[in-house]
Amino acid sequence: MNRSLKLGVNIDHVATLRQARYATMLDSPNAEPSLLFAAEECERAGADSITIHLRADRRHIQDRDVFEVRENIKTKLNLELGDTLEIVEIALQAKPDFVCLVPESREEITTEGGLDVLGGYESLKRTTARFQEAGILVSLFVDPDEAQIKACADVGADMIELHTGAFANAEVTGGDRELVALIASAQLAEELKLQVNAGHGITMKNIEKVLRVPHLAELNVGHHLVSQSVFVGLHQMVSDMLVAMEGYSA
């Protein structure tokens, strides 16, 4: 089926569950759940890309996971990473289809807030160029902020991923102001010729409002799909999200 809006599935928290018991026994025949099986199950359900985040502290995804997933999936790999030399070098070796540069803190449970592209301008510009020279597309994970989005274009990024977390957290009681900011940011990114992706906190409950944001190319959804898969299975959750995304018009 030809869809105008693509779905990337983040499977980090499949690895979180594995690490809870097998962090020091990854070679054990009992180590589960399988990250690769999760990636393949998402593919079978119709996911357009697989997202994994190789963190500096290796809290879930391990180096070996990056290469195993890269070598075995049939769809595209989106590797999230902080702008640090060690992780950038691993990414260049693994050669994902695209990378998404994100802020990273050891204290946070998951990525909260977008990159300060203005503050990290020179380093991000160099890193972006390195990836592009290797044939890897570059996305920057940013809040819906005009100055940051303009900086993304200035450093030469191919795309942005709008951080939808503030909207998702506010949506229970409204979220209208946050949605307006996302809409304006998507329009600006389109004018700057940046591909517009979005992610963080997207669920089956708020997807209808998310789809009001124009110019979206891809949504990245992870925690919700993995969490609900405990009850109905990962294949079913990915399928249900794809159905919810049908009919989107940029």
C-alpha positions in Angstrom: 0.0 0.0 0.0 1.3 3.4 -0.9 1.0 5.7 2.1 1.9 9.4 2.2 2.9 9.2 5.9 5.5 6.6 7.0 5.9 4.9 10.3 9.2 4.3 12.1 9.1 2.0 15.1 11.5 2.5 18.0 12.3 -0.8 19.6 14.7 0.4 22.3 12.5 -0.8 25.1 12.5 -4.4 23.8 16.2 -4.2 24.6 15.3 -2.6 28.0 13.3 -5.7 28.9 16.2 -7.9 27.8 18.8 -6.0 29.7 16.7 -6.1 32.9 17.7 -9.8 33.2 20.4 -10.6 30.7 22.7 -7.5 30.7 25.7 -9.6 31.6 24.5 -12.7 29.7 23.7 -11.6 26.2 25.3 -14.8 24.8 23.0 -17.0 26.9 20.6 -19.1 24.8 17.9 -17.9 27.2 18.5 -14.2 26.6 15.2 -12.6 25.6 13.3 -10.9 24.1 15.1 -10.9 20.8 15.6 -7.4 19.4 16.0 -8.7 15.9 12.8 -10.6 16.1 11.1 -7.5 17.2 12.5 -5.5 14.3 11.4 -8.3 11.9 7.9 -8.4 13.4 7.6 -4.6 12.9 8.6 -5.1 9.3 6.1 -7.8 8.8 3.4 -5.5 10.1 4.3 -2.8 7.6 6.7 -0.5 9.4 8.8 1.7 7.1 11.8 1.9 9.3 13.3 0.7 12.5 14.7 3.1 15.1 17.2 2.2 17.8 19.2 4.6 20.1 22.8 3.7 20.9 23.3 5.6 24.2 26.7 6.3 25.7 25.8 4.3 28.8 24.5 1.4 26.7 21.4 1.2 29.0 19.4 -0.8 26.4 20.8 -1.0 22.8 24.3 -2.5 22.6 26.9 -2.1 19.9 26.3 -5.6 18.7 22.6 -4.9 18.3 23.3 -2.0 15.9 25.2 -4.2 13.5 22.9 -7.2 13.8 19.8 -5.1 13.1 21.6 -3.3 10.3 22.7 -6.5 8.6 19.3 -8.3 8.8 16.4 -6.0 8.4 15.0 -5.4 5.0 13.7 -1.9 5.6 15.5 1.3 6.6 17.5 1.8 9.9 17.3 5.0 11.8 20.0 5.2 14.4 19.5 7.8 17.1 22.7 9.0 18.9 24.2 11.9 20.8 26.9 14.0 19.1 29.8 12.3 20.7 32.9 11.0 18.9 32.7 7.4 20.1 29.1 6.9 19.0 29.5 8.8 15.8 32.4 6.5 14.8 30.3 3.4 15.5 27.4 4.9 13.4 29.8 5.5 10.5 30.9 1.9 10.7 27.3 0.6 10.8 26.1 2.8 8.0 22.4 3.2 8.9 20.1 4.8 6.3 19.8 7.9 8.4 20.7 9.1 11.8 18.9 11.3 14.2 21.1 13.4 16.5 19.5 13.9 19.9 20.4 15.4 23.3 21.5 12.9 25.8 21.7 12.9 29.6 22.6 9.9 31.8 20.1 11.2 34.4 17.1 11.1 32.1 15.0 8.0 31.6 14.3 8.7 28.0 15.1 11.7 25.7 13.3 14.7 27.1 13.5 17.9 25.0 15.1 18.8 21.8 18.7 19.5 20.8 20.1 23.0 21.4 21.3 23.3 17.8 22.3 26.9 18.3 24.5 26.0 21.3 26.1 23.1 19.5 26.2 24.6 16.1 29.8 24.1 15.1 30.0 20.5 16.3 26.7 19.6 14.8 27.7 21.1 11.5 30.9 19.0 11.4 29.1 15.8 12.4 26.3 16.4 9.8 28.9 16.8 7.1 30.7 13.6 8.1 27.5 11.6 7.9 26.5 13.1 4.6 29.9 12.4 3.1 29.3 8.8 4.0 26.0 8.8 2.3 23.9 8.9 5.5 21.0 11.3 5.8 20.9 13.4 8.9 17.9 14.4 11.1 18.0 16.7 14.2 15.6 16.1 17.0 14.3 19.6 18.0 11.6 21.3 19.9 9.0 23.3 17.9 11.1 26.4 18.1 11.6 28.8 15.2 15.3 29.7 16.0 16.3 26.0 16.4 14.6 24.9 13.2 16.3 27.7 11.3 19.6 26.5 12.8 18.9 23.0 11.6 18.8 24.3 8.0 21.9 26.3 8.6 24.0 23.3 9.8 22.9 21.5 6.6 20.5 18.8 8.1 18.4 16.9 5.6 15.4 16.6 8.0 14.2 17.4 11.5 12.2 15.3 13.9 9.8 17.5 15.8 9.7 16.7 19.5 6.0 16.0 20.3 6.6 15.3 24.0 5.3 18.6 25.3 2.1 18.2 23.2 1.7 14.6 24.3 2.1 15.5 28.0 -0.4 18.4 27.7 -2.9 16.6 25.4 -4.7 15.0 28.4 -6.0 18.4 29.4 -5.8 20.2 26.1 -2.6 20.5 24.2 -4.0 23.1 21.8 -1.2 25.6 22.3 1.5 22.9 21.8 -0.3 21.7 18.7 -0.3 25.2 17.2 3.5 25.3 17.8 4.0 22.0 16.0 1.9 23.2 13.1 3.9 26.4 12.8 7.2 24.6 13.1 6.3 22.1 10.4 5.3 24.9 8.0 8.6 26.7 8.7 10.6 23.5 8.1 8.8 22.9 4.8 9.7 26.4 3.7 13.3 25.7 4.6 13.2 22.5 2.5 13.7 20.2 5.5 11.9 16.9 5.6 9.6 16.9 8.6 9.3 13.9 10.9 7.8 13.8 14.4 8.0 11.7 17.5 7.9 11.2 21.3 4.8 10.4 23.3 2.6 9.6 20.2 -0.1 7.1 21.1 -3.4 5.8 19.7 -5.1 8.3 21.9 -3.4 11.4 20.5 -2.6 10.3 17.0 -5.7 12.0 15.6 -4.5 15.4 16.7 -0.9 14.7 15.6 -2.2 14.2 12.1 -3.3 17.8 12.0 0.4 18.8 11.7 1.1 19.5 8.0 4.0 18.3 5.8 4.8 15.2 7.9 6.9 12.5 6.2 7.4 10.0 9.0 6.3 9.4 12.6 8.6 7.7 15.0 6.7 5.7 17.7 8.2 3.4 20.3 7.2 3.2 23.9 3.5 3.1 23.3 3.7 0.3 20.8 6.1 -1.8 22.8 4.1 -1.2 26.0 0.7 -2.2 24.5 2.3 -5.1 22.7 2.4 -6.9 26.1 -1.3 -7.3 25.8 -2.0 -7.7 22.0 1.4 -8.3 20.4 3.8 -6.0 18.5 2.5 -6.9 15.1 -1.0 -5.9 16.0 0.1 -2.6 17.6 2.1 -1.6 14.5 -0.8 -2.6 12.3 -3.3 -0.6 14.4 -1.1 2.5 14.3 -0.7 2.2 10.5 -4.5 2.1 10.2 -4.8 5.1 12.4 -2.4 7.0 10.1 -4.3 6.2 6.9 -5.8 9.1 5.0 -3.2 11.6 6.2 -2.7 14.4 3.7 0.4 16.6 4.0 
